[in-house]
Amino acid sequence: MTGSDEDPRVAELRTAVARLRRELAVHPAEFPDRGIAEDELASLAAMAAGGLPEVPRLRRSLLLVAGAIGSVSALATRLADVRSAVELFGEPPHRGRR
């Protein structure tokens, strides 16, 4: 459901997460952290469904998903889409960069 009052970043996040969840669901290979990826994608979907999500929670879930499925090349494009959607919510503060 997309309404005219919906934040387009939330819509993008919801779409990207849904696509990755679908691809993960039909991916034939089992891998050790698949359950973690599925749980964190469910969390991301819930955050997107709830309106404007908390950025630190988004980033934490993204890191867990990336760590869990980052080596599965068949899911790399959809994972990159989720990362891009999370990045729409702003860059993290840079600490100590010169």
Summary of the structure (lengths in Angstrom):
residues: 98
radius of gyration: 13.7
end to end distance: 43.7
largest distance: 44.5
contacts: 249
relative contact order: 0.20
helix: 66%
strand: 0%
